[in-house]
Amino acid sequence: MKLRHPKTGFGERRQKASVLIIVLWVCIGLVAIALYFANSMTYELWASDNRASGLATDQAIEGAARYVSYVLATYATNGAMPATNLYVCAAVPVGDARFWLIGRDPSGTPSSEPGFGLIDEGSKLNLNTVNTNTLSELPNMTADFAQAIVDWRSTNSSGAYTLDYSQLGYPEKGAPFETVDELRMVYGSTMDLLAGDDLNGNGVLDANETNSSGGSRMNCGLFEYTTVYTREPNFNSDGVLLTNVNTASTEDLQTLFQNAGVANADRLASAIGNRRGGAFSGLMNFCLVCRIQGMSSDDFAKIADDVTTTTNTYIRGRVNVNTASADVLAALLMGVGLDQNTASGTAQSLITYRQQNPNNLGSVAWLIDALGNTSAAINALATGDYVTTHSYQFTADVAAVGPFGRGYRRVKFIFDTSDGTPKIIYRQDLSRLGWALGEKARETWVANATP
């Protein structure tokens, strides 16, 4: 028997259709909500992954600081600059993160990729001791800004050269510089003067930076050439003061020379001890007199670390001629009275000599070997205590990335070893300056490492 299909009214069918549509909309809404939360969880996963990478990078930075302390304690004894072949300075692993020590290429060859290693603060000019003549001879500098720098640190408020800082909203300091970044506050400072073309301070011209000089070399800016940290201890590692050759007797000098194994110690001690003409003005002056009296460079290197010409606990502002750039050396020489052509040529001669004679740089006597004891540069440097072959302050410019190349961080540390134990005296976060490791590191550790 055939069952009759119940008749459904139009209104009832319409009601059922409305329910179906509502159910479909509810399903669509639920699906949309599910997709939204799923997408949110994906972003949260990425964010948590980035936070984890950032934490790993932060720990890599702290690990790098401890690593550098070890390197300095092991290889920077007695003011030595650690050679980069003694320690790892690029892509050093700390767990799943890695760090780099952004340095400088010692050859000074223009490059688009940064060098790696520690930076010697002793290779720079000290803002608290350098004169206006030297400052004004640095690349891209002006005489007015050089004078403004000296005026900022001067304690003589009634000097002839005064500037009105009231329009800048703060007073002139009238005290020594505490950091190089303090240059930003000096009257007349601009980023062109301070940073030059190297906006992120990694020592090379990156793709987003413009060479304003138009030549093969970029304008580095004053940050590259100056420091406030250089000081050299006037005592041995055991705390015993160095022998002051300005007050030492002939017998003291004779004992010093004999204990060091200097040839003809008796004759040299007598000749130097009986010298007339006033006190030695610095280490270079004493070295020159020793050489004139017949002491060899090798023999002077035996006593150089044990002598001084001052009673100060620390000697400040010397430039390490073993690591200083040609620009710093030229500015230093012009500051002591040489003309520009002579200073530039002499600076390049010194750079060439130390590249060709890396094992003959144990004391400032190598300057005489390179230039001769009648050189105008040698005699100019002998008028004061300007140069050394030791360094006790170093910059560790640490950049790091976490797992999969994420969580980039960059922190600059200044280490001081002048008291015997490496310690951090300055720390600055430079992450805001952006990527500073070059394109090769980006391609290797970021682009290819991202899952």
C-alpha positions as CSV (number, residue, x, y, z in Angstrom):
1,M,0.0,0.0,0.0
2,K,1.5,3.4,-0.9
3,L,1.8,5.8,1.9
4,R,0.8,9.3,1.3
5,H,3.4,12.0,1.6
6,P,2.3,14.4,4.3
7,K,1.6,17.7,2.9
8,T,3.8,20.5,4.2
9,G,2.7,24.0,4.1
10,F,4.7,26.7,2.5
11,G,5.3,28.5,5.8
12,E,6.7,25.3,7.5
13,R,9.1,24.7,4.6
14,R,10.2,28.3,4.8
15,Q,10.8,28.0,8.5
16,K,13.0,24.9,8.0
17,A,15.0,26.6,5.3
18,S,15.6,29.6,7.6
19,V,16.9,27.2,10.3
20,L,19.2,25.6,7.8
21,I,20.6,28.9,6.8
22,I,21.1,29.9,10.4
23,V,22.9,26.7,11.1
24,L,25.1,27.2,8.1
25,W,26.0,30.7,9.2
26,V,26.7,29.4,12.7
27,C,29.0,26.8,11.2
28,I,30.7,29.4,9.1
29,G,31.2,31.6,12.1
30,L,32.6,28.7,14.2
31,V,35.0,27.8,11.4
32,A,36.1,31.4,11.1
33,I,36.6,31.7,14.9
34,A,38.6,28.4,14.8
35,L,40.7,29.7,11.9
36,Y,41.2,33.0,13.7
37,F,42.4,31.3,16.9
38,A,44.5,28.9,14.9
39,N,46.2,31.8,13.1
40,S,46.6,33.6,16.4
41,M,48.3,30.5,17.9
42,T,50.6,30.4,14.8
43,Y,51.6,34.0,15.4
44,E,52.0,33.3,19.1
45,L,54.2,30.3,18.3
46,W,56.4,32.4,16.1
47,A,56.5,35.1,18.7
48,S,57.4,32.7,21.5
49,D,60.0,31.2,19.2
50,N,61.4,34.7,18.6
51,R,61.4,35.3,22.3
52,A,63.2,32.1,23.0
53,S,65.7,33.0,20.3
54,G,66.1,36.4,21.8
55,L,66.8,34.9,25.2
56,A,69.3,32.5,23.7
57,T,71.0,35.5,22.0
58,D,71.1,37.4,25.2
59,Q,72.9,34.5,26.9
60,A,75.3,34.3,23.9
61,I,76.1,38.0,24.5
62,E,76.8,37.3,28.2
63,G,78.8,34.2,27.2
64,A,80.8,36.4,24.8
65,A,81.7,38.8,27.6
66,R,83.0,35.9,29.7
67,Y,84.9,34.5,26.7
68,V,86.6,37.8,26.1
69,S,87.6,38.1,29.7
70,Y,89.3,34.7,29.4
71,V,91.0,35.7,26.2
72,L,92.4,38.9,27.7
73,A,93.5,37.2,30.9
74,T,95.3,34.6,28.9
75,Y,96.7,36.5,25.9
76,A,96.8,40.2,26.8
77,T,99.3,40.0,29.6
78,N,101.8,42.8,30.0
79,G,99.9,45.0,27.6
80,A,100.0,42.7,24.6
81,M,97.3,43.0,21.9
82,P,96.0,39.4,21.5
83,A,96.5,38.1,17.9
84,T,93.4,37.0,16.2
85,N,94.9,33.6,15.5
86,L,94.9,32.8,19.2
87,Y,91.2,32.9,19.7
88,V,87.9,32.4,17.7
89,C,86.2,35.6,16.9
90,A,83.5,34.7,14.3
91,A,80.4,32.5,14.6
92,V,81.4,31.3,18.0
93,P,78.7,28.8,19.2
94,V,77.0,29.2,22.6
95,G,74.3,26.5,22.6
96,D,72.2,27.0,19.5
97,A,73.2,30.7,19.3
98,R,76.4,32.2,17.9
99,F,78.3,35.4,18.4
100,W,80.9,37.5,16.5
101,L,83.4,40.1,17.7
102,I,83.2,42.9,15.1
103,G,86.6,44.3,14.6
104,R,88.7,46.0,12.0
105,D,90.9,44.7,9.2
106,P,94.4,45.4,10.3
107,S,95.6,45.9,6.8
108,G,93.1,48.8,6.3
109,T,92.1,47.4,2.9
110,P,88.6,48.7,1.9
111,S,86.0,46.0,2.1
112,S,82.3,45.5,2.1
113,E,82.6,42.8,4.8
114,P,83.5,43.6,8.4
115,G,86.7,42.2,10.0
116,F,86.4,40.3,13.3
117,G,88.5,40.5,16.4
118,L,89.0,42.8,19.4
119,I,89.6,46.5,18.8
120,D,92.5,48.1,20.5
121,E,91.6,51.3,22.3
122,G,95.3,52.1,22.5
123,S,95.3,52.6,18.8
124,K,93.2,55.8,19.2
125,L,93.7,59.3,20.4
126,N,92.5,60.1,23.9
127,L,90.0,63.0,23.9
128,N,91.2,64.0,27.4
129,T,94.9,64.4,26.6
130,V,95.1,65.2,22.8
131,N,95.7,68.8,21.7
132,T,93.7,70.8,19.2
133,N,96.5,70.6,16.5
134,T,96.3,66.8,16.5
135,L,92.5,66.7,16.6
136,S,92.1,69.1,13.7
137,E,94.3,67.0,11.5
138,L,92.0,63.9,11.7
139,P,90.1,63.2,8.5
140,N,86.9,65.3,8.0
141,M,87.6,67.4,11.1
142,T,87.5,71.2,11.5
143,A,89.6,73.5,13.6
144,D,86.5,74.9,15.2
145,F,85.2,71.5,16.4
146,A,88.6,70.5,17.6
147,Q,88.8,73.6,19.7
148,A,85.2,73.0,20.9
149,I,86.2,69.5,22.1
150,V,89.1,70.9,24.1
151,D,86.9,73.7,25.5
152,W,84.3,71.1,26.6
153,R,86.8,69.3,28.8
154,S,88.6,72.4,30.0
155,T,88.3,73.3,33.7
156,N,89.2,76.9,32.8
157,S,85.8,78.6,32.3
158,S,87.4,81.9,31.6
159,G,89.3,80.7,28.7
160,A,89.7,82.8,25.5
161,Y,87.6,80.3,23.5
162,T,84.1,80.1,25.0
163,L,80.9,78.8,23.5
164,D,77.3,79.6,24.4
165,Y,75.6,76.3,25.4
166,S,72.5,78.0,26.8
167,Q,70.8,77.7,23.4
168,L,71.3,73.9,23.6
169,G,69.6,73.7,27.0
170,Y,72.6,72.4,29.1
171,P,75.8,73.9,30.4
172,E,79.3,73.3,29.2
173,K,80.8,70.4,31.1
174,G,84.2,71.7,32.2
175,A,85.5,68.2,33.1
176,P,87.1,65.3,31.3
177,F,85.1,63.2,28.8
178,E,83.6,60.1,30.4
179,T,82.6,58.4,27.1
180,V,83.3,59.0,23.4
181,D,79.5,59.3,22.9
182,E,79.7,62.5,24.9
183,L,81.0,64.1,21.7
184,R,77.3,64.3,20.7
185,M,76.9,67.1,23.3
186,V,79.8,69.2,22.1
187,Y,78.9,72.5,20.4
188,G,78.9,72.0,16.6
189,S,78.8,68.2,16.5
190,T,77.0,66.5,13.6
191,M,76.7,62.8,12.7
192,D,78.8,63.6,9.6
193,L,81.7,64.6,11.9
194,L,81.1,61.8,14.5
195,A,80.0,58.7,12.6
196,G,80.9,59.7,9.0
197,D,79.6,57.3,6.4
198,D,79.7,54.3,8.8
199,L,76.3,54.7,10.4
200,N,76.2,51.4,12.2
201,G,79.9,51.6,13.3
202,N,81.1,48.2,11.9
203,G,84.1,49.6,10.1
204,V,82.9,49.0,6.5
205,L,80.5,50.6,4.0
206,D,77.3,48.5,4.0
207,A,74.8,48.5,1.1
208,N,72.6,51.1,2.8
209,E,75.5,53.5,3.5
210,T,76.8,56.1,1.0
211,N,80.5,56.9,0.4
212,S,80.6,60.7,0.8
213,S,84.2,60.9,-0.2
214,G,83.7,59.5,-3.6
215,G,87.0,57.5,-3.4
216,S,87.9,54.0,-2.4
217,R,88.0,54.9,1.3
218,M,85.0,55.9,3.3
219,N,84.8,58.8,5.8
220,C,85.0,57.0,9.1
221,G,84.2,59.9,11.5
222,L,85.6,60.9,14.8
223,F,84.2,57.8,16.7
224,E,86.7,55.6,14.8
225,Y,89.8,57.6,15.9
226,T,89.2,58.6,19.5
227,T,88.8,57.1,23.0
228,V,88.7,58.2,26.6
229,Y,90.0,54.9,28.2
230,T,93.7,54.6,27.5
231,R,95.8,54.4,30.6
232,E,99.0,52.4,31.2
233,P,100.1,51.2,34.6
234,N,103.3,52.6,36.0
235,F,104.0,49.4,37.9
236,N,104.7,45.8,37.2
237,S,102.2,43.0,37.5
238,D,103.5,42.3,41.1
239,G,102.7,46.0,42.1
240,V,106.3,47.1,42.2
241,L,106.8,50.6,40.6
242,L,108.8,50.9,37.5
243,T,112.3,52.4,37.6
244,N,112.1,56.1,37.1
245,V,115.1,57.0,34.8
246,N,114.8,60.6,35.8
247,T,115.6,59.9,39.4
248,A,117.6,56.7,39.2
249,S,121.3,56.8,40.0
250,T,124.0,55.5,37.7
251,E,124.2,52.4,40.0
252,D,120.5,51.9,39.7
253,L,120.7,52.0,35.9
254,Q,123.7,49.7,35.9
255,T,121.8,47.1,38.1
256,L,118.8,47.4,35.8
257,F,120.9,46.9,32.6
258,Q,122.9,44.0,34.0
259,N,119.9,42.1,35.3
260,A,118.2,42.5,31.9
261,G,121.3,41.2,30.1
262,V,122.1,44.4,28.2
263,A,125.4,44.4,26.5
264,N,128.0,47.0,27.8
265,A,125.8,47.7,30.8
266,D,128.5,49.5,32.8
267,R,129.4,51.9,30.0
268,L,125.8,52.6,29.0
269,A,124.7,53.2,32.6
270,S,127.6,55.6,33.1
271,A,126.9,57.5,29.8
272,I,123.2,57.8,30.4
273,G,123.4,58.4,34.1
274,N,125.9,61.3,33.6
275,R,123.8,62.7,30.8
276,R,123.2,66.5,30.9
277,G,120.4,68.4,29.4
278,G,117.4,67.9,31.7
279,A,114.9,65.2,32.5
280,F,113.7,62.7,30.0
281,S,110.3,63.9,28.6
282,G,109.0,60.4,27.9
283,L,109.8,56.8,26.9
284,M,110.7,57.8,23.3
285,N,113.2,60.4,24.6
286,F,114.9,57.9,26.8
287,C,115.0,55.3,24.0
288,L,116.6,57.8,21.6
289,V,119.3,58.6,24.1
290,C,120.0,54.9,24.7
291,R,120.2,54.3,20.9
292,I,122.6,57.3,20.4
293,Q,124.8,55.8,23.2
294,G,124.9,52.5,21.3
295,M,122.2,50.4,22.8
296,S,120.6,48.0,20.3
297,S,116.9,47.7,19.8
298,D,116.9,44.2,21.2
299,D,118.6,45.3,24.3
300,F,116.3,48.3,24.8
301,A,113.3,45.9,24.5
302,K,114.7,44.0,27.5
303,I,114.4,47.1,29.7
304,A,111.5,49.0,28.1
305,D,108.8,47.4,30.3
306,D,110.7,48.2,33.5
307,V,111.4,51.9,33.1
308,T,109.3,55.1,33.3
309,T,109.9,58.9,33.2
310,T,107.0,59.8,35.6
311,T,105.9,59.2,39.2
312,N,102.2,59.0,38.2
313,T,100.4,55.8,39.1
314,Y,99.0,55.6,35.5
315,I,100.2,57.1,32.2
316,R,97.3,58.3,30.1
317,G,96.9,59.1,26.5
318,R,99.8,57.2,24.8
319,V,99.1,55.8,21.4
320,N,100.1,52.3,20.6
321,V,102.2,52.6,17.4
322,N,101.9,48.8,16.9
323,T,98.2,49.0,16.2
324,A,97.4,52.7,15.3
325,S,96.0,53.4,11.8
326,A,97.8,55.6,9.3
327,D,95.3,58.4,9.9
328,V,95.9,58.4,13.7
329,L,99.7,58.2,13.2
330,A,99.6,61.1,10.7
331,A,97.4,63.2,13.0
332,L,99.7,62.5,15.9
333,L,102.8,63.5,14.0
334,M,101.2,66.7,12.7
335,G,100.2,67.5,16.3
336,V,103.8,67.4,17.4
337,G,104.9,69.8,14.6
338,L,105.4,67.9,11.3
339,D,103.9,69.2,8.1
340,Q,101.1,67.2,6.4
341,N,103.2,65.7,3.6
342,T,106.0,64.6,6.0
343,A,103.5,63.3,8.5
344,S,101.5,61.3,6.0
345,G,104.6,59.8,4.4
346,T,106.1,58.9,7.8
347,A,102.9,57.3,8.9
348,Q,102.8,55.1,5.8
349,S,106.4,54.2,6.3
350,L,105.7,53.0,9.8
351,I,102.7,51.0,8.6
352,T,104.8,49.3,5.9
353,Y,107.7,48.6,8.4
354,R,105.5,46.9,11.0
355,Q,103.8,44.8,8.3
356,Q,107.1,43.6,7.1
357,N,108.7,43.2,10.5
358,P,106.0,41.8,12.8
359,N,108.5,40.2,15.2
360,N,110.5,43.4,15.7
361,L,107.9,45.5,17.5
362,G,108.7,44.8,21.1
363,S,109.4,48.4,22.1
364,V,109.3,51.9,20.7
365,A,112.8,51.4,19.5
366,W,111.4,50.0,16.3
367,L,110.4,53.5,15.3
368,I,114.1,54.4,15.2
369,D,114.8,51.3,13.2
370,A,112.2,52.3,10.7
371,L,113.0,56.0,10.4
372,G,116.5,56.5,11.8
373,N,117.6,58.5,14.9
374,T,118.0,61.7,13.0
375,S,114.4,61.6,11.6
376,A,112.3,64.7,12.3
377,A,109.4,62.5,13.4
378,I,111.6,60.7,16.0
379,N,112.9,64.0,17.4
380,A,109.3,65.4,17.5
381,L,108.0,62.4,19.3
382,A,110.9,62.6,21.8
383,T,109.6,66.0,23.0
384,G,106.8,64.3,25.0
385,D,105.4,61.0,26.2
386,Y,103.2,60.2,23.2
387,V,103.8,56.6,22.1
388,T,103.9,53.1,23.5
389,T,103.8,49.5,22.2
390,H,101.3,48.3,24.9
391,S,97.6,48.4,25.3
392,Y,95.4,47.7,28.3
393,Q,91.9,48.7,27.1
394,F,90.0,46.8,24.4
395,T,86.6,47.0,22.8
396,A,84.6,43.8,22.3
397,D,81.8,44.7,19.8
398,V,79.7,41.6,20.2
399,A,76.9,40.8,17.7
400,A,74.9,37.6,18.1
401,V,72.0,35.6,16.6
402,G,69.9,32.9,18.2
403,P,68.6,29.6,16.8
404,F,67.6,29.8,13.1
405,G,69.3,33.2,12.8
406,R,66.7,35.0,14.9
407,G,66.9,37.3,17.8
408,Y,69.8,39.6,16.6
409,R,71.5,41.5,19.4
410,R,74.6,43.7,19.5
411,V,76.4,45.0,22.6
412,K,79.7,46.9,22.9
413,F,81.9,46.2,25.9
414,I,85.1,48.1,26.9
415,F,87.5,46.0,28.9
416,D,90.3,47.4,31.1
417,T,93.3,45.2,32.1
418,S,95.5,47.9,33.6
419,D,94.9,46.6,37.1
420,G,95.9,43.0,36.1
421,T,92.4,41.5,35.9
422,P,90.1,42.2,32.9
423,K,87.0,44.1,33.9
424,I,84.2,45.7,32.0
425,I,84.2,49.5,32.4
426,Y,81.6,50.3,29.8
427,R,78.6,48.6,28.2
428,Q,76.4,49.9,25.4
429,D,73.5,48.3,23.5
430,L,74.0,48.9,19.8
431,S,71.1,46.7,18.5
432,R,69.3,49.8,17.4
433,L,71.9,50.4,14.7
434,G,70.7,47.3,12.7
435,W,72.5,44.4,11.1
436,A,76.3,44.9,11.2
437,L,77.7,41.4,10.3
438,G,77.7,41.9,6.5
439,E,75.9,40.0,3.8
440,K,77.9,36.8,4.0
441,A,76.9,36.2,7.6
442,R,73.3,37.1,6.7
443,E,73.2,34.6,3.9
444,T,74.8,31.9,6.0
445,W,73.2,32.3,9.4
446,V,69.8,34.0,8.7
447,A,68.6,33.2,5.1
448,N,69.8,29.6,5.0
449,A,69.1,28.9,8.7
450,T,65.5,29.9,8.8
451,P,63.1,26.9,8.9
